[in-house]
Every structure is written in C-alpha cells, then in structure tokens.
C-alpha cells in the first residue's frame, strides 16, 4: 500500500462516516431548528462544514486528477467522484443557498435530504470499493 492509497482510505473512511451523519442526523435536524435562529445557525453550519469538507474533496479529486495525468485512470473512482461533485454543486449548494437566503423552508429541507441520498450512496460505494480493493491487494 502506497501513500496515496493510505490517504484515500483515510478520506474515503471520513466521508463515509460524515455523509451518513449528515444524511441521518444533521440535514433532518434542520426541520427542528427554530425559525428565528435558522439563518444564523445555517450560516455557521455551512461555513464550518465547508472548512472540514473542502480540503478533503479537493484532495480526493486531486489524487484522481494526478493519476489521470499519469495514465493511471481508475474509472471506478473517477466516475463516482465526478458525480459527487456534480450532485454537490447542482443539487445541494442551491438548496443551501435557498435556505441561507429565505430561512427555514421545509420543502427545501426535504429536497436537500432527498437529493443527498445520491452523495450518500456514491461515497458509500466508493468507501466499500476502496476497502475491498485494499483488502484484496493485501491478501496476496
């Protein structure tokens, strides 16, 4: 196992845990946040989550970009990562912007929870595939 593989395991494991926390606890909890403090709380949440998630997303994409230009394209990783980025910026970010601008809105929160299943499934599959690949390589 090389350094990039180790870093991928750390990132994929972190995203696996984080996305399930977001999907099952954090996003649904938006429904129970008081309207009068929702925008302030959501502003803080998105800022702090961005500080945590952005470096890992950039590192994850950067590793695949590096390997792509080294002619080591791993489509089984590249495709889900691209789809995660698309889902993030086409589906999740607009929901967060709407919540930021308009405050608590149950239909937007429900859309955020529903569309986040795409990222939850993709990050889970990526994590599971990475784990199986590493386990298989170490078994031989």
N, C-alpha and C positions, 0 to 999 in steps of 0.2 A: 504494500500500500504506500503510495507516494504522498507528498504533502498536499497536493491538490485534492486527492481522494479524501484525505482526513478532513480537510476544510469543508469539502462537500458534505461529508457525513454530519459535521457539526451544524452547518447551515440547514441542511435538509431536516435534521432532527429538531432544530429550533423552530423552523417553520411548521413542522408537523404539530408540535405542541401548541405553538402560538395560534395557528389557524383554527384549531379545534376549540381553544379557549375563546377566541373571537366569535366563532360560529355559534357555540352553545351557551356562552355566558355574556360576553361583552356586548355584541350587537343586540341580542334580545333584551338586555338590560336598558337599552335606550328607551324602550317602551315605558319604563318605570321611573325614569328621571323626571323630576318636576319641571314643568314648562318654564317657570320663571328663572331657572338656572341652567336650562338646557344649552343655550348657545355658548355661555361661558364655559360650561363643563365640556361641551363638544370641541370647542376651540382648543382647550388644554389637551384633551384626549388625542385629537388628530395631530397636534404638534409633537407631543411626546411619542406617539406611535410612529410618526414619521422619522423621528430620531433613532428609534430602535430598528425599524424595518428597512429603511432606505439603504443603509450600508450593506445589509445582508442581501437585499435584492440586487444591488449593483455588483456585489462580489459574485453572487451566483451567476448572473448574466455575464460578468467579465470573464469568469473561468471558461464558460462555454464559448464566448467570443474568441478568447485566446486559443482554445483548442480548435475552433473552427478555422482560424487562420493558420494553424499548424497542420491542417489537413487531417485532423482527428475529430471529424464531425460525429457527434453522438446524438443522433436524431431522437432517441428515446429520452434524452434530457432536454435538448434544444426546443423541441416542439411544445412540451408542457410549459416550459419557462416562458416562451413567447406568448402562449395562450394565457398564462397567469398575468403577464404584463398587460395584454390587451383587455382582459377582464377587469383588471385593476383600474386602468385609465378610461375605459369605455363605460363600465358599469358602476364600480364602487366610488370612484372620485366624484362623478356627477351627483350621486346620492349624498355624499358628504358635503359637497358644495351647497346643495339644496337645503340640507339640514342646517348648515352654517348660516346661510342667508335667511332662511324662513323660520328657523326654530323647529321645535318638535313637531313632526308630522308622521302619523302612524303609517300612512300608505308608503311614504318614502323609507321609513324604517323597515317595513315589511319587504319592500323591494330590495333593500340592502341585504337583509338576511337571506332572502330567496336567491338572489344572484351571487351571493358569496359562496354558495354551495359549489359553484364552478371552481373557484380557487381552492376550496377545502378539498375537493376530490382530486384536483390536479396535484396539489402539494402532497397529499397523502400518497398518491400513486408514485410520485417522484421519490418520496422518502422510502416507500416499500421497495421500489425497484433498486434504488441505491443500496439498501440494506441487503437485498438478495444478491446483487452483483458482488458486493464486497465479501459477503459470506461465502459465495461460490468460489471467488478467487482465492480466498484464504484456506479453503478446504483442500485445495490441490497443491 
